[in-house]
Amino acid sequence: MRPNYQPPFLAYVKKQNRPFQLAIEDVVEDVCSNPFIGEAKTGDLHGIRIHKFRYRRQQFLIAYRLPEAASSDKESSWHWIDFYQIGPHENFYSNLKQYLKS
């Protein structure tokens, strides 16, 4: 699995300090190795998965989407995971919905 980063994800990571960037990189590798680790969302965010992790006693969320072929659980048929957003819980879901609608 290879990550495909969307602009909000890249912009947030770029603004962070180097140790946090490395922690994010480790979490992205974990998600790529086990893409079903995140919680699947329903409703407006159908198809999006959210993985929660902690860094320095603060919880962060990563929003990502698997390709449509992933629902059949055939890993050989898909190669990319789209990472949409990362950040603390505050305004996370509303910002994600706004980005997905645009």
Secondary structure as GFF3:
##gff-version 3
##sequence-region A 1 102
A	DSSP	beta_strand	2	5	.	.	.	ID=ss1
A	DSSP	alpha_helix	7	14	.	.	.	ID=ss2
A	DSSP	alpha_helix	18	33	.	.	.	ID=ss3
A	DSSP	three_ten_helix	35	37	.	.	.	ID=ss4
A	DSSP	beta_strand	39	40	.	.	.	ID=ss5
A	DSSP	three_ten_helix	43	45	.	.	.	ID=ss6
A	DSSP	beta_strand	48	55	.	.	.	ID=ss7
A	DSSP	beta_strand	58	65	.	.	.	ID=ss8
A	DSSP	three_ten_helix	68	72	.	.	.	ID=ss9
A	DSSP	three_ten_helix	75	77	.	.	.	ID=ss10
A	DSSP	beta_strand	80	88	.	.	.	ID=ss11
A	DSSP	alpha_helix	92	101	.	.	.	ID=ss12
###
